[in-house]
Amino acid sequence: MRRKRPPLRNSADYERAENSSRPLAEVIQHFLKVSRMQGRMDEVEVREAWNQVFGQAVENRTRKLRLQKDGTLVCMLDSGPLKEEFQHAKQDIVDRMNEHMGRKVVLKVRIL
């Protein structure tokens, strides 16, 4: 014998019933946002994208790469000439990283 569902009594019940038919990708995105894990996931994606966008030579000269909560990408580089070049190309770095990831994650760059 099937159990009968309780009637929907308030807005929370309706929302719960409505959410049960959402696509899995949407549910996962909602979970990441609610659990405050989206920032960490973005940081992992940025680290992977850094190597793919700029190549192994830049990756080898990158000492530290961190994405802050405000969307600032902090890059600590070993090479003086590379630092100088990246200082002048900050907006290009932002554009290339966001284009590679398919969404706007990096808002500005800070080179150390």
Z-matrix of the N, CA and C atoms (Angstrom, degrees):
N
C 1 1.437
C 2 1.528 1 108.79
N 3 1.312 2 116.72 1 131.23
C 4 1.465 3 121.71 2 -179.54
C 5 1.513 4 110.66 3 -77.43
N 6 1.307 5 113.43 4 142.18
C 7 1.455 6 119.50 5 176.38
C 8 1.508 7 109.89 6 -78.23
N 9 1.277 8 117.38 7 137.21
C 10 1.454 9 122.19 8 -179.28
C 11 1.523 10 109.72 9 -82.86
N 12 1.324 11 116.05 10 134.84
C 13 1.466 12 120.26 11 177.89
C 14 1.522 13 110.25 12 -71.22
N 15 1.339 14 116.07 13 142.64
C 16 1.474 15 117.75 14 175.95
C 17 1.528 16 110.18 15 -69.44
N 18 1.302 17 117.72 16 151.62
C 19 1.471 18 120.07 17 -179.12
C 20 1.530 19 110.82 18 -68.00
N 21 1.337 20 115.69 19 152.07
C 22 1.457 21 121.52 20 177.27
C 23 1.519 22 108.26 21 -80.59
N 24 1.339 23 115.84 22 118.00
C 25 1.461 24 119.32 23 -171.47
C 26 1.519 25 114.59 24 -107.88
N 27 1.320 26 117.16 25 -31.22
C 28 1.461 27 118.26 26 -177.50
C 29 1.525 28 110.25 27 -137.85
N 30 1.316 29 116.13 28 179.97
C 31 1.464 30 120.08 29 -175.61
C 32 1.523 31 112.11 30 -64.36
N 33 1.333 32 118.41 31 -32.60
C 34 1.458 33 120.79 32 178.86
C 35 1.526 34 110.45 33 -64.60
N 36 1.329 35 116.78 34 -38.89
C 37 1.470 36 120.12 35 177.33
C 38 1.520 37 110.86 36 -64.47
N 39 1.326 38 116.77 37 -42.38
C 40 1.462 39 119.94 38 178.15
C 41 1.518 40 111.42 39 -64.08
N 42 1.347 41 116.29 40 -41.42
C 43 1.455 42 120.26 41 179.84
C 44 1.522 43 110.67 42 -63.83
N 45 1.318 44 117.05 43 -42.73
C 46 1.457 45 121.47 44 178.61
C 47 1.531 46 110.53 45 -61.54
N 48 1.311 47 116.81 46 -43.39
C 49 1.465 48 120.94 47 179.63
C 50 1.522 49 110.27 48 -65.71
N 51 1.327 50 116.81 49 -39.34
C 52 1.455 51 120.93 50 179.84
C 53 1.527 52 110.88 51 -67.94
N 54 1.337 53 116.92 52 -40.45
C 55 1.463 54 121.17 53 -178.21
C 56 1.525 55 112.55 54 -66.60
N 57 1.298 56 117.82 55 -23.79
C 58 1.456 57 120.09 56 -176.74
C 59 1.528 58 112.00 57 -68.78
N 60 1.323 59 117.75 58 -15.71
C 61 1.462 60 119.61 59 -179.02
C 62 1.527 61 112.35 60 -105.52
N 63 1.320 62 117.92 61 14.94
C 64 1.462 63 121.62 62 179.64
C 65 1.521 64 110.33 63 -81.07
N 66 1.331 65 117.64 64 151.02
C 67 1.473 66 120.46 65 177.24
C 68 1.527 67 110.80 66 -62.70
N 69 1.320 68 115.24 67 150.18
C 70 1.463 69 120.91 68 -176.63
C 71 1.526 70 112.30 69 -59.69
N 72 1.325 71 118.24 70 -40.21
C 73 1.465 72 121.29 71 179.84
C 74 1.524 73 110.81 72 -60.51
N 75 1.306 74 116.94 73 -39.30
C 76 1.465 75 121.15 74 179.07
C 77 1.531 76 110.94 75 -67.70
N 78 1.319 77 116.32 76 -40.15
C 79 1.466 78 120.99 77 178.33
C 80 1.525 79 110.39 78 -63.98
N 81 1.332 80 117.21 79 -41.71
C 82 1.466 81 121.01 80 179.14
C 83 1.524 82 110.34 81 -64.46
N 84 1.337 83 117.93 82 -44.61
C 85 1.469 84 121.46 83 177.66
C 86 1.529 85 110.41 84 -59.01
N 87 1.321 86 116.64 85 -42.54
C 88 1.466 87 120.54 86 178.94
C 89 1.531 88 110.49 87 -63.27
N 90 1.328 89 116.91 88 -42.90
C 91 1.462 90 121.22 89 178.49
C 92 1.522 91 111.41 90 -61.13
N 93 1.342 92 116.97 91 -44.87
C 94 1.462 93 120.79 92 -179.65
C 95 1.518 94 111.09 93 -62.15
N 96 1.323 95 116.97 94 -39.09
C 97 1.456 96 121.15 95 -179.70
C 98 1.528 97 110.74 96 -68.94
N 99 1.322 98 116.48 97 -46.24
C 100 1.463 99 121.25 98 -178.41
C 101 1.520 100 111.15 99 -66.27
N 102 1.315 101 117.76 100 -39.52
C 103 1.466 102 120.77 101 -177.46
C 104 1.525 103 112.76 102 -85.93
N 105 1.317 104 116.69 103 4.79
C 106 1.469 105 123.31 104 178.22
C 107 1.530 106 112.86 105 60.36
N 108 1.313 107 116.61 106 32.80
C 109 1.464 108 121.13 107 178.61
C 110 1.524 109 111.64 108 -99.26
N 111 1.322 110 117.67 109 -9.55
C 112 1.459 111 120.71 110 -177.15
C 113 1.525 112 111.59 111 -60.54
N 114 1.334 113 117.72 112 -37.88
C 115 1.459 114 121.26 113 179.00
C 116 1.518 115 112.47 114 -60.63
N 117 1.315 116 116.56 115 -42.23
C 118 1.468 117 120.90 116 179.20
C 119 1.524 118 110.99 117 -68.65
N 120 1.329 119 116.16 118 -39.05
C 121 1.461 120 120.09 119 178.28
C 122 1.531 121 109.93 120 -64.50
N 123 1.347 122 116.06 121 -40.15
C 124 1.466 123 120.11 122 177.30
C 125 1.520 124 110.79 123 -62.04
N 126 1.338 125 116.76 124 -40.61
C 127 1.460 126 120.22 125 -179.41
C 128 1.532 127 111.51 126 -63.76
N 129 1.312 128 116.58 127 -39.75
C 130 1.470 129 120.48 128 177.60
C 131 1.527 130 109.78 129 -64.37
N 132 1.335 131 116.79 130 -43.27
C 133 1.470 132 120.66 131 178.71
C 134 1.525 133 111.35 132 -62.88
N 135 1.333 134 117.03 133 -38.96
C 136 1.465 135 121.16 134 179.91
C 137 1.524 136 110.17 135 -65.25
N 138 1.320 137 118.01 136 -41.60
C 139 1.465 138 120.89 137 179.19
C 140 1.529 139 111.21 138 -62.74
N 141 1.337 140 116.73 139 -40.86
C 142 1.461 141 120.09 140 177.93
C 143 1.527 142 110.48 141 -67.37
N 144 1.332 143 116.50 142 -42.19
C 145 1.462 144 121.41 143 -178.65
C 146 1.526 145 111.03 144 -65.86
N 147 1.329 146 117.70 145 -35.29
C 148 1.471 147 122.24 146 -178.50
C 149 1.528 148 110.36 147 -55.65
N 150 1.315 149 115.56 148 -48.62
C 151 1.468 150 120.24 149 -179.98
C 152 1.525 151 110.96 150 -65.68
N 153 1.310 152 117.78 151 -41.45
C 154 1.465 153 121.17 152 -177.81
C 155 1.524 154 111.83 153 -70.43
N 156 1.319 155 117.97 154 -36.42
C 157 1.465 156 121.68 155 -177.45
C 158 1.529 157 111.32 156 -77.75
N 159 1.326 158 117.89 157 -44.53
C 160 1.462 159 121.37 158 -172.33
C 161 1.527 160 114.30 159 -104.84
N 162 1.308 161 118.60 160 -10.22
C 163 1.461 162 121.35 161 174.07
C 164 1.521 163 114.18 162 88.77
N 165 1.302 164 113.63 163 172.92
C 166 1.467 165 121.69 164 -175.50
C 167 1.524 166 112.91 165 -68.19
N 168 1.340 167 117.76 166 -33.31
C 169 1.472 168 120.39 167 -178.99
C 170 1.536 169 110.87 168 -62.09
N 171 1.322 170 117.02 169 -43.62
C 172 1.474 171 120.63 170 178.39
C 173 1.527 172 109.55 171 -71.59
N 174 1.319 173 116.80 172 -39.34
C 175 1.469 174 121.17 173 178.37
C 176 1.525 175 110.82 174 -57.55
N 177 1.343 176 117.21 175 -40.62
C 178 1.464 177 121.38 176 -179.63
C 179 1.527 178 112.33 177 -67.64
N 180 1.322 179 117.58 178 -25.56
C 181 1.465 180 121.58 179 -179.24
C 182 1.532 181 112.36 180 -98.02
N 183 1.329 182 116.56 181 3.99
C 184 1.462 183 121.33 182 178.27
C 185 1.517 184 108.62 183 -94.07
N 186 1.332 185 115.27 184 116.39
C 187 1.461 186 119.90 185 -179.30
C 188 1.520 187 111.28 186 -85.54
N 189 1.330 188 116.50 187 -39.23
C 190 1.457 189 120.96 188 -177.04
C 191 1.521 190 108.59 189 -145.73
N 192 1.334 191 116.71 190 139.72
C 193 1.455 192 122.58 191 178.18
C 194 1.524 193 107.24 192 -141.21
N 195 1.334 194 115.92 193 120.83
C 196 1.456 195 119.76 194 -174.87
C 197 1.516 196 109.87 195 -142.57
N 198 1.323 197 116.68 196 138.12
C 199 1.451 198 122.28 197 175.89
C 200 1.520 199 108.29 198 -104.11
N 201 1.327 200 116.44 199 118.03
C 202 1.455 201 120.62 200 179.93
C 203 1.521 202 110.14 201 -82.48
N 204 1.332 203 116.07 202 165.71
C 205 1.460 204 121.65 203 -177.81
C 206 1.518 205 113.42 204 -61.06
N 207 1.327 206 116.81 205 -29.15
C 208 1.467 207 120.17 206 -178.63
C 209 1.531 208 112.66 207 -84.79
N 210 1.338 209 117.42 208 6.22
C 211 1.457 210 121.35 209 177.90
C 212 1.516 211 114.58 210 89.49
N 213 1.328 212 117.12 211 9.84
C 214 1.463 213 121.40 212 178.47
C 215 1.524 214 109.54 213 -85.71
N 216 1.317 215 115.69 214 126.22
C 217 1.458 216 121.45 215 176.12
C 218 1.521 217 107.91 216 -93.35
N 219 1.324 218 116.95 217 116.17
C 220 1.459 219 122.25 218 -179.49
C 221 1.526 220 107.91 219 -99.59
N 222 1.341 221 115.35 220 120.78
C 223 1.470 222 121.93 221 -178.00
C 224 1.514 223 109.13 222 -118.19
N 225 1.317 224 116.54 223 124.26
C 226 1.453 225 121.15 224 173.56
C 227 1.517 226 106.76 225 -108.53
N 228 1.329 227 115.83 226 116.89
C 229 1.464 228 121.94 227 -175.20
C 230 1.521 229 111.03 228 -112.67
N 231 1.336 230 116.49 229 150.27
C 232 1.465 231 122.55 230 179.53
C 233 1.526 232 112.60 231 -85.82
N 234 1.299 233 117.74 232 -29.24
C 235 1.458 234 122.39 233 -171.92
C 236 1.528 235 111.87 234 -93.50
N 237 1.336 236 116.58 235 124.60
C 238 1.465 237 121.92 236 178.12
C 239 1.523 238 113.32 237 -60.53
N 240 1.334 239 117.97 238 -49.42
C 241 1.465 240 119.15 239 178.77
C 242 1.531 241 113.03 240 -62.03
N 243 1.326 242 116.57 241 -36.08
C 244 1.462 243 120.23 242 178.26
C 245 1.522 244 110.65 243 -67.24
N 246 1.344 245 116.53 244 -40.05
C 247 1.465 246 120.55 245 176.00
C 248 1.525 247 110.80 246 -58.66
N 249 1.317 248 115.58 247 -46.39
C 250 1.470 249 121.34 248 -179.25
C 251 1.532 250 110.74 249 -61.12
N 252 1.315 251 115.97 250 -44.87
C 253 1.464 252 120.61 251 179.82
C 254 1.528 253 111.00 252 -63.45
N 255 1.333 254 116.82 253 -43.58
C 256 1.466 255 120.78 254 -179.23
C 257 1.525 256 111.85 255 -70.53
N 258 1.347 257 118.09 256 -29.59
C 259 1.467 258 121.12 257 176.84
C 260 1.530 259 110.02 258 -59.66
N 261 1.332 260 116.24 259 -38.96
C 262 1.459 261 121.14 260 -177.36
C 263 1.526 262 112.75 261 -82.40
N 264 1.331 263 117.14 262 -13.09
C 265 1.467 264 120.36 263 -175.28
C 266 1.529 265 112.33 264 -117.78
N 267 1.323 266 118.02 265 31.31
C 268 1.465 267 121.36 266 -176.16
C 269 1.526 268 112.49 267 -58.79
N 270 1.330 269 116.74 268 -47.37
C 271 1.467 270 119.30 269 -178.08
C 272 1.537 271 110.82 270 -66.46
N 273 1.308 272 116.43 271 -35.09
C 274 1.460 273 120.24 272 176.92
C 275 1.534 274 110.56 273 -64.38
N 276 1.324 275 116.92 274 -38.74
C 277 1.467 276 121.51 275 177.65
C 278 1.526 277 109.83 276 -62.57
N 279 1.337 278 116.50 277 -46.42
C 280 1.466 279 121.38 278 178.82
C 281 1.523 280 109.70 279 -58.36
N 282 1.321 281 116.77 280 -48.87
C 283 1.465 282 121.26 281 -177.63
C 284 1.528 283 112.10 282 -62.36
N 285 1.326 284 116.80 283 -45.05
C 286 1.471 285 120.64 284 -178.07
C 287 1.526 286 111.79 285 -66.80
N 288 1.327 287 117.45 286 -40.63
C 289 1.466 288 120.82 287 179.74
C 290 1.532 289 110.67 288 -65.52
N 291 1.330 290 116.58 289 -47.04
C 292 1.463 291 120.22 290 -179.24
C 293 1.528 292 111.50 291 -65.48
N 294 1.319 293 116.51 292 -38.32
C 295 1.461 294 120.24 293 178.38
C 296 1.528 295 110.42 294 -64.18
N 297 1.319 296 116.53 295 -41.84
C 298 1.464 297 120.75 296 179.93
C 299 1.530 298 111.27 297 -64.33
N 300 1.337 299 116.53 298 -39.14
C 301 1.462 300 120.07 299 -177.52
C 302 1.524 301 112.52 300 -83.32
N 303 1.317 302 117.75 301 -14.65
C 304 1.450 303 120.52 302 176.96
C 305 1.511 304 115.05 303 81.07
N 306 1.303 305 117.40 304 8.04
C 307 1.471 306 122.07 305 177.36
C 308 1.517 307 108.99 306 -158.21
N 309 1.319 308 116.10 307 166.03
C 310 1.460 309 120.82 308 -175.70
C 311 1.530 310 109.63 309 -88.02
N 312 1.327 311 115.38 310 102.79
C 313 1.466 312 121.87 311 179.97
C 314 1.525 313 109.86 312 -113.14
N 315 1.325 314 116.52 313 -46.57
C 316 1.472 315 122.27 314 -178.95
C 317 1.527 316 108.31 315 -90.37
N 318 1.333 317 116.44 316 122.82
C 319 1.464 318 120.59 317 -179.84
C 320 1.523 319 112.67 318 -101.44
N 321 1.334 320 116.57 319 -33.05
C 322 1.466 321 120.26 320 175.66
C 323 1.524 322 108.69 321 -154.25
N 324 1.330 323 115.10 322 166.77
C 325 1.467 324 121.08 323 -176.35
C 326 1.519 325 109.16 324 -125.36
N 327 1.316 326 115.31 325 139.84
C 328 1.462 327 121.74 326 174.12
C 329 1.522 328 108.33 327 -123.97
N 330 1.301 329 116.99 328 122.83
C 331 1.467 330 122.33 329 -177.36
C 332 1.539 331 108.47 330 -102.65
N 333 1.313 332 115.97 331 127.99
C 334 1.479 333 121.41 332 178.74
C 335 1.514 334 109.74 333 -115.63
